[in-house]
């Protein structure tokens, strides 16, 4: 029979793991999003200067998408070793790789200085960022959730997931401050500061992660000799449908978030005609609302059905984009802010519940590989291509309606995935499943 692992009795260690997961996640996402912000505001001018502004923006956002394409590769490699060696060591490596890639981006020469080599080096570093983040997310979530007690898994997972909000908030505030510089100073050296300063955050994150202990559930799997030699192959052999369903379930969350936080910057400045500062301010305020909301929904998910919260919030994300675009297109800061808050709250309910829901889909001995693969495949299809898809639809139709329809259509796919996907109780199943449960069929929590 499957034997539960007793949660760690030392709450101090659980809190340390939670702090390490939140800080590491915030740093990784900060580094990931300063690239996204720069891709919208800076890179089109410095690395693709020979094109029409809208075309240059699409090319710049394409380099943003490249990072997502690299994420499944990172999820496979880090998931493999995370399920074989442990979660902690993989989290150290991913943080270092992300830090190196981000710092070097801040040192890059521009197109005017080295020609075609500038965008080539930019893409190479973006690939390294995506590779790192592909292994970071699953490991950070699992380390935290597997240390949490059975009644705090949703809350702890949601707190770590707020690293997305904190990271984007730090990135947005950094560029908001730097946007006060004269354009010449901003495009010459100002945009580099957030990339170079990230090395300090990486040092702090590594210091804290050195203090945490390995996941108790992985230690239990290892102690009982249940570590598999090929976890990724095991996931694809026994649970391919769950990977696909997890990918589908995530799509709406990814598209909503990246359209709202990345594409909106170019939409607001190029189409609505508001200032760069105003758009960054509106996004920043929305994130300040999103972070506590995400924590609330994570806490609530420990007391209510995680899957239902995830489902209802997905339905909301299908409908709200029409309101959001209508309000943003007014150019009125108050109305724009209300639209952003409405959209971001729907996303917070979904993304705050996601860790507790998704972490229960796979058994512990292949959980790092399964969660990382399903999530990152969804991230590629959703987040990686959402900004460029939205830009393309705007260029072709000259209207936001097509983009809202695109977000709704993605929501339908996520609803289908969510209805078919059922999580396992992580507290009750931490070891390989029994032979009579080897079929890839939905399982109730």
C-alpha positions in Angstrom: 0.0 0.0 0.0 1.0 3.6 -0.5 2.4 5.0 2.7 2.1 8.6 3.6 5.1 10.6 4.7 4.7 12.4 8.0 5.2 16.2 7.4 8.3 17.7 9.0 7.7 18.6 12.7 10.0 21.6 12.7 7.9 24.4 11.4 11.0 26.6 11.4 12.5 24.5 8.5 9.2 24.7 6.6 9.2 28.5 7.0 12.9 28.6 5.8 12.0 26.5 2.8 9.0 28.8 2.1 11.2 31.9 2.3 13.8 30.3 0.0 11.2 29.3 -2.5 9.6 32.7 -2.6 12.8 34.6 -2.8 14.3 32.3 -5.5 11.1 32.3 -7.5 10.9 36.1 -7.3 14.5 36.5 -8.5 14.0 34.1 -11.3 10.9 35.8 -12.5 12.4 39.2 -12.0 15.2 38.3 -14.3 12.8 36.7 -16.8 10.5 39.7 -16.9 13.1 42.5 -17.1 13.8 40.8 -20.4 10.1 40.9 -21.4 9.8 44.5 -20.4 13.0 45.4 -22.3 11.8 43.4 -25.3 8.7 45.6 -25.5 10.3 49.0 -24.7 14.0 48.7 -25.7 15.2 45.8 -27.8 13.1 46.7 -30.9 15.1 49.9 -31.2 18.5 48.7 -30.2 18.7 45.2 -31.7 16.2 45.5 -34.6 16.5 49.1 -35.7 16.1 48.6 -39.5 12.4 47.6 -39.4 9.0 49.3 -39.1 8.2 49.9 -35.4 5.4 47.3 -35.2 7.5 44.7 -37.1 10.5 45.5 -34.9 8.3 45.0 -31.8 7.2 41.6 -33.2 10.8 40.5 -33.8 11.8 41.7 -30.3 8.9 39.7 -28.8 10.0 36.7 -30.8 13.2 36.7 -28.8 11.0 36.7 -25.7 9.2 33.7 -27.0 12.5 31.8 -27.6 12.9 31.7 -23.8 9.7 29.7 -23.5 10.7 27.3 -26.2 13.8 26.4 -24.2 11.8 25.8 -21.0 10.7 22.2 -21.9 14.3 21.3 -22.4 15.2 22.6 -19.0 12.2 20.9 -17.5 13.3 17.5 -18.9 16.9 17.8 -17.8 16.3 19.3 -14.4 13.2 17.2 -13.8 15.3 14.0 -14.5 18.0 14.9 -12.0 15.5 16.4 -9.6 13.7 13.1 -9.4 17.0 11.1 -9.2 19.3 13.3 -7.1 17.0 15.7 -5.3 15.2 19.0 -5.5 17.7 21.2 -3.7 20.7 20.9 -5.9 18.7 21.6 -9.0 17.4 24.8 -7.5 20.9 26.0 -6.8 22.0 25.3 -10.4 18.9 27.0 -12.0 19.4 30.1 -10.0 23.1 30.4 -11.0 22.3 29.9 -14.7 19.6 32.5 -14.7 21.8 35.0 -12.9 24.7 34.5 -15.4 22.4 34.9 -18.4 20.7 38.0 -17.1 23.9 39.7 -16.0 25.5 39.1 -19.4 22.4 40.5 -21.2 23.1 43.8 -19.5 26.6 43.8 -21.0 25.5 43.1 -24.6 26.6 45.4 -27.5 23.8 46.8 -29.7 23.1 46.3 -33.4 24.8 49.6 -34.2 28.0 48.3 -32.5 28.3 44.7 -33.8 25.6 44.3 -36.3 23.8 40.9 -36.6 25.8 39.5 -33.8 23.9 41.6 -31.3 20.5 39.9 -31.8 22.2 36.5 -32.1 23.8 36.9 -28.6 20.5 38.2 -27.3 18.7 35.1 -28.4 21.4 32.8 -27.0 21.2 34.4 -23.6 17.4 34.3 -23.7 17.6 30.5 -24.4 19.8 30.1 -21.3 17.2 32.0 -19.3 14.4 29.8 -20.5 16.4 26.7 -19.9 17.0 27.7 -16.4 13.4 28.7 -15.6 12.1 25.4 -17.1 13.8 23.6 -14.1 13.2 26.3 -11.5 9.4 26.4 -11.3 8.7 22.7 -10.6 11.5 22.4 -8.1 10.6 25.5 -6.2 6.9 24.5 -6.0 7.6 21.0 -4.9 10.2 21.8 -2.3 7.7 24.1 -0.7 4.6 22.0 -1.0 6.4 18.8 0.1 7.6 20.5 3.2 4.2 22.0 4.0 1.8 20.2 6.3 -1.3 18.7 4.6 -3.4 21.6 5.5 -1.1 24.3 4.2 -0.1 23.0 0.7 -2.4 25.4 -1.1 -1.3 28.4 1.0 2.5 27.6 0.7 2.3 26.9 -3.0 0.4 30.2 -3.6 3.0 32.2 -1.6 5.8 30.8 -3.8 3.7 31.5 -6.9 3.5 35.1 -5.9 7.1 35.2 -6.9 5.7 35.8 -10.4 4.0 38.9 -9.2 7.0 40.1 -7.1 9.4 39.5 -9.9 7.3 41.3 -12.5 6.6 44.1 -10.0 10.3 44.6 -9.3 11.0 44.6 -13.1 8.2 47.0 -13.8 9.2 49.4 -11.0 12.8 49.3 -12.1 11.9 50.4 -15.6 9.3 52.8 -14.3 12.1 54.6 -12.3 14.5 54.4 -15.3 11.9 55.7 -17.7 12.3 59.1 -16.0 15.7 59.4 -17.6 16.0 61.3 -20.9 15.6 59.0 -23.9 19.2 59.1 -24.9 20.4 58.1 -21.4 17.7 55.4 -21.1 18.6 53.8 -24.4 22.3 54.1 -24.0 22.9 52.8 -20.5 19.7 53.0 -18.3 18.0 49.9 -19.6 21.1 47.8 -18.6 20.9 48.6 -14.9 18.1 46.1 -14.0 20.0 43.3 -15.7 23.3 44.1 -14.0 21.8 44.6 -10.6 20.2 41.1 -10.6 23.6 39.6 -9.6 23.1 41.0 -6.1 19.7 39.3 -5.8 21.1 36.0 -7.0 23.8 36.1 -4.3 21.2 36.6 -1.6 19.0 33.8 -3.1 21.9 31.3 -3.1 22.8 32.1 0.5 19.3 31.3 1.7 18.9 28.2 -0.5 22.1 26.7 1.0 20.3 26.6 4.4 17.3 24.5 3.3 17.0 20.7 3.7 16.0 18.3 1.0 12.3 17.5 0.4 11.1 15.0 3.0 9.0 13.2 0.4 11.9 12.8 -1.9 14.0 11.5 1.0 11.3 8.9 1.7 11.2 7.8 -1.9 15.0 7.5 -1.9 15.1 5.7 1.5 12.7 3.0 0.2 14.7 2.5 -3.0 11.9 3.8 -5.2 14.0 6.3 -7.2 13.5 5.6 -10.9 16.4 5.7 -13.4 14.4 7.4 -16.1 11.7 9.6 -14.6 10.9 11.5 -17.7 10.5 8.3 -19.7 8.3 6.9 -16.9 6.1 10.0 -17.1 5.7 9.7 -20.8 5.1 6.0 -20.7 2.6 5.8 -17.9 1.0 9.3 -17.8 1.2 11.0 -21.2 -2.5 12.1 -21.0 -1.9 13.8 -17.7 1.0 15.8 -19.2 -1.3 16.9 -22.1 -4.2 17.8 -19.8 -2.0 19.8 -17.4 -0.6 21.7 -20.5 -4.2 22.5 -21.6 -5.4 23.5 -18.2 -2.6 26.1 -17.9 -3.1 27.7 -21.3 -5.7 30.4 -20.2 -3.6 31.5 -17.2 -0.5 31.9 -19.3 -2.2 33.8 -22.2 -4.1 36.1 -19.8 -1.0 37.0 -17.8 1.3 37.7 -20.7 -1.2 39.6 -22.8 -1.9 41.7 -19.7 1.6 42.4 -18.6 3.8 42.2 -21.8 1.6 42.9 -24.8 -0.3 45.6 -23.0 2.8 47.8 -22.8 3.1 48.1 -26.6 -0.7 48.2 -27.0 -1.0 51.1 -24.6 1.9 53.1 -26.0 1.5 52.4 -29.7 -2.3 52.1 -30.1 -4.0 53.8 -27.2 -1.3 56.5 -27.2 -0.6 56.8 -23.5 2.8 57.2 -22.1 5.3 54.4 -21.2 5.2 55.7 -17.6 1.4 55.4 -17.3 1.3 51.9 -18.6 4.1 50.8 -16.2 2.2 52.4 -13.3 -1.1 50.7 -14.1 0.6 47.3 -14.4 2.5 47.9 -11.1 -0.7 48.8 -9.2 -2.4 45.7 -10.6 0.4 43.5 -9.4 0.1 45.0 -5.9 -3.5 43.8 -5.9 -2.6 40.4 -7.4 -0.1 39.3 -4.8 -2.4 39.3 -1.7 -5.2 38.0 -3.8 -3.1 35.0 -4.9 -2.3 34.2 -1.3 -5.9 34.4 -0.3 -7.0 32.0 -3.0 -4.2 29.6 -2.0 -5.4 29.7 1.6 -9.0 29.3 0.4 -8.0 26.3 -1.7 -7.0 24.4 1.4 -10.5 24.7 2.6 -12.4 24.2 -0.6 -12.1 22.2 -3.8 -8.9 23.3 -5.6 -10.1 22.1 -9.0 -13.4 24.0 -8.8 -11.6 27.2 -7.9 -9.3 26.7 -10.8 -12.2 25.9 -13.2 -14.4 28.9 -12.2 -11.4 31.3 -12.5 -10.7 29.9 -15.9 -14.3 30.7 -17.0 -13.8 34.2 -15.7 -10.6 34.7 -17.7 -12.6 33.8 -20.8 -15.1 36.6 -20.3 -13.2 39.5 -18.7 -10.9 40.4 -21.6 -13.7 42.1 -23.4 -14.2 44.4 -20.4 -10.5 44.9 -20.0 -9.8 45.9 -23.6 -12.8 48.3 -23.6 -11.5 50.1 -20.5 -7.9 50.1 -21.5 -8.8 51.6 -24.9 -10.3 54.6 -23.3 -6.9 56.0 -22.3 -8.4 57.1 -19.0 -6.0 56.0 -16.2 -8.8 55.3 -13.7 -10.8 53.2 -16.1 -7.6 51.4 -17.4 -6.7 50.6 -13.8 -10.2 49.1 -13.1 -9.9 47.0 -16.2 -6.5 45.7 -15.2 -7.5 44.9 -11.7 -10.6 42.9 -12.9 -8.4 40.8 -15.2 -5.6 40.3 -12.8 -7.9 39.2 -10.0 -9.3 36.4 -12.2 -5.7 35.4 -12.9 -4.8 35.5 -9.2 -7.6 33.1 -8.3 -6.4 30.7 -11.0 -2.6 30.9 -10.5 -2.9 31.0 -6.7 -4.7 27.6 -6.8 -2.4 26.1 -9.4 0.4 24.8 -7.2 -1.8 22.8 -4.9 -3.8 21.5 -7.8 -1.0 20.6 -10.1 1.4 19.2 -7.5 -1.1 16.4 -6.8 -1.3 15.1 -10.4 1.8 12.9 -10.3 3.2 10.6 -7.6 6.4 11.8 -5.8 8.9 9.6 -7.5 8.3 11.3 -10.9 6.6 14.5 -9.6 9.4 16.9 -10.6 9.5 15.6 -14.1 5.7 15.4 -14.6 4.9 18.8 -13.1 7.8 20.6 -14.9 7.0 19.0 -18.3 3.2 19.6 -18.2 3.6 23.2 -16.9 6.4 24.3 -19.2 4.7 22.8 -22.3 1.7 25.0 -21.4 4.0 27.9 -20.9 5.4 27.6 -24.4 2.1 27.5 -26.1 0.5 30.2 -23.9 3.1 32.7 -22.5 5.7 32.3 -25.2 3.5 33.0 -28.1 0.7 35.1 -26.5 2.4 38.6 -26.9 3.5 37.9 -30.5 0.1 36.4 -31.4 -1.7 39.4 -29.9 0.6 41.7 -31.9 -0.1 39.8 -35.1 -3.9 39.8 -34.6 -3.8 43.6 -33.9 -1.7 44.2 -37.1 -4.0 42.1 -39.2 -7.4 43.2 -37.9 -6.6 46.6 -36.4 -8.9 45.8 -33.5 -8.6 44.3 -30.0 -11.7 42.2 -30.5 -9.7 39.4 -32.3 -7.3 39.3 -29.4 -10.2 38.9 -26.9 -11.7 36.1 -29.0 -8.3 34.4 -29.0 -8.1 34.6 -25.2 -11.6 33.1 -25.0 -10.8 30.3 -27.3 -7.8 29.4 -25.3 -10.0 29.4 -22.2 -12.2 26.7 -23.8 -9.2 24.4 -24.1 -8.2 25.1 -20.5 -11.7 24.2 -19.3 -11.6 20.9 -21.1 -8.2 20.1 -19.6 -9.3 21.1 -16.1 -12.5 19.0 -16.3 -10.5 16.0 -17.3 -7.6 16.5 -15.0 -8.0 15.4 -11.4 -5.2 15.6 -8.8 -4.0 13.1 -6.3 -3.8 13.9 -2.6 -0.1 14.7 -2.1 -0.3 13.9 1.6 -1.5 10.4 0.9 0.5 9.4 -2.1 4.2 10.0 -2.0 5.5 6.8 -3.4 5.1 5.0 -6.8 1.6 3.9 -7.5 0.5 0.3 -7.2 0.3 -1.9 -10.3 -3.5 -1.8 -10.3 -3.4 2.0 -10.7 -1.0 2.1 -13.7 -3.5 3.3 -16.3 -3.4 6.9 -17.4 -6.9 7.7 -16.2 -8.2 10.7 -14.2 -8.0 10.3 -10.5 -10.0 12.1 -7.9 -8.3 14.2 -5.3 
